[in-house]
């Protein structure tokens, strides 16, 4: 079932530029949706499967982006090497933070991660010598693979789409592994998981680092695709939107996180035409989804489709 869903998603991703080869809007929105999927899938490992909330996830997104931006523009590093360095930096910071922060639970954990996100954003704004301050950094070179440069939106779409599918594949494998089973036990009851012999502190640290690596990876891709980064792209609002994507799609579902990320990205783009009423309609739609599909878009719609199919065949729903 999971492989079928993965191949269906891959087919849709490949078909999009074929069906709309010259549609600038489709390609650009596709790139944004792909980056959001990587972020949401990584955050879902932490929130959905391990039950650990984070309101500072945009900080790791920014760390990956600024690592690539600074190393390529100020020190002339190759883009791929800068991307790898961004992953290392984000992973080390996440590992150092995990032990003290993940001892907290509930709203205390939410406040701690929120504080980390605020600190990271302030550093991005104030460290003008490195980050360019509020004006950000420009002139970030595109990714380059063995002489092939990702120098247009269609190429960028292909790279982001491949990265998105890789992120989903990695997430599915983590969930189905021993680590994934430990995370689900941890979400159900940390005390019960400890009684089963699970090292809960280690499991939480591992998933926190993994989630940060997903975000940093998306951040590096974002920087090289846009050619420009600024602190506004990594503030508290972005962290809240990422949490919304995961909850909207359905917690503890990799495809649910992807569905929520795509839906929210399309919603933002579709509501631009309403101008002053954009936020009102946005809020009303989110409330309606949570009221009528409390398990999330993907899970709720999947259950509805299964019920309709069984009913049509005369089976007991």
C-alpha positions, -999 to 999 in steps of 0.1 A, spaced: 0 0 0 28 24 9 48 16 -22 17 21 -43 12 55 -28 48 64 -33 48 54 -70 15 72 -75 30 104 -61 62 100 -81 40 96 -113 21 128 -105 53 147 -98 68 136 -132 36 143 -151 32 178 -138 59 195 -160 49 173 -189 13 184 -187 23 221 -181 57 225 -198 56 262 -201 35 272 -171 57 293 -149 31 294 -121 28 256 -119 65 251 -118 72 278 -92 43 266 -70 55 230 -74 90 240 -61 75 257 -31 52 228 -24 81 203 -27 102 222 -2 73 224 22 67 187 19 104 180 29 99 203 59 66 188 69 77 152 65 107 158 88 86 176 114 60 148 113 86 124 125 91 145 156 55 156 162 34 128 147 54 97 155 74 108 186 47 131 200 73 159 206 60 194 196 84 220 181 76 256 174 111 265 163 115 243 133 121 272 110 154 278 128 169 246 113 154 256 79 173 289 82 205 272 94 207 251 63 199 281 41 224 305 57 251 278 58 249 274 21 245 311 15 275 322 36 299 294 24 292 299 -13 291 337 -14 318 346 11 342 317 8 335 304 -27 327 268 -16 311 245 -41 273 244 -36 271 207 -29 299 209 -3 281 239 13 249 219 14 267 190 32 282 215 57 248 229 64 236 194 73 265 189 96 260 223 114 223 217 118 228 181 130 254 192 156 232 220 169 202 198 171 222 171 190 235 197 215 199 211 221 181 177 222 193 165 256 183 196 277 152 205 256 136 171 252 136 165 289 106 189 289 71 179 280 39 195 267 37 233 267 71 235 284 87 218 254 68 241 230 80 272 248 116 259 248 116 253 210 98 286 205 127 303 224 153 286 202 135 297 171 134 333 184 171 333 193 180 319 158 160 346 141 175 374 162 210 361 153 201 361 116 190 397 119 218 410 141 248 392 128 250 415 98 287 407 90 278 371 83 241 371 74 236 405 58 211 415 85 175 422 76 185 428 40 198 392 37 223 377 13 222 378 -25 242 362 -53 239 326 -40 250 303 -69 227 275 -81 234 239 -74 259 222 -97 261 184 -104 292 173 -122 291 204 -144 253 204 -148 240 237 -133 205 240 -120 200 274 -136 163 276 -144 130 269 -128 123 236 -146 157 222 -135 150 235 -100 116 217 -101 133 184 -110 159 187 -82 133 196 -56 109 169 -68 137 143 -65 146 156 -30 110 155 -19 106 118 -31 139 110 -13 126 126 19 93 107 18 112 74 10 135 80 40 106 88 63 87 57 53 118 36 60 124 52 94 87 46 103 89 10 94 122 4 112 129 -5 148 134 32 155 100 40 141 83 14 164 102 29 193 89 63 184 53 51 183 57 35 217 72 67 230 42 87 217 18 64 234 35 65 268 70 74 276 69 55 309 55 23 292 82 26 265 109 27 292 94 -4 308 98 -22 275 135 -14 275 134 15 251 160 42 257 135 71 253 162 98 257 182 84 228 151 79 207 140 115 212 175 128 204 177 107 172 143 119 159 151 155 168 183 154 149 167 136 119 139 162 118 165 190 119 184 174 90 153 173 69 147 210 76 184 220 69 183 200 36 152 219 25 168 252 36 200 246 15 178 238 -15 157 269 -9 188 291 -8 203 278 -40 170 278 -58 161 314 -48 196 329 -50 186 350 -20 179 345 17 166 369 44 155 364 81 118 369 71 118 334 55 127 317 88 106 335 115 80 323 140 52 325 114 70 299 93 74 275 122 36 278 130 28 272 93 49 240 94 30 227 124 -2 236 107 8 216 76 15 185 97 -17 187 117 -38 196 87 -26 166 67 -28 142 96 -4 134 124 16 102 123 11 98 85 40 106 61 16 110 32 -6 131 55 22 155 62 29 157 24 -8 162 17 -10 190 43 21 208 29 7 207 -6 -28 218 4 -16 247 25 8 259 -3 -19 258 -29 -43 275 -5 -19 304 0 -15 308 -37 -52 305 -45 -63 330 -19 -40 358 -31 -68 370 -54 -90 378 -24 -66 404 -11 -81 418 21 -102 387 28 -73 362 24 -67 356 61 -104 354 69 -110 328 43 -78 310 52 -88 307 88 -123 297 81 -112 269 58 -87 255 83 -114 255 110 -138 237 87 -112 210 80 -104 205 117 -141 203 126 -152 179 98 -119 160 93 -103 160 128 -79 133 118 -65 154 90 -71 157 52 -53 126 41 -66 102 68 -101 117 67 -105 117 29 -89 82 27 -115 68 52 -143 86 33 -132 71 0 -129 36 15 -164 39 30 -178 50 -3 -161 22 -22 -173 -5 3 -208 10 2 -209 10 -36 -199 -27 -36 -227 -36 -11 -202 -43 17 -206 -32 53 -188 1 57 
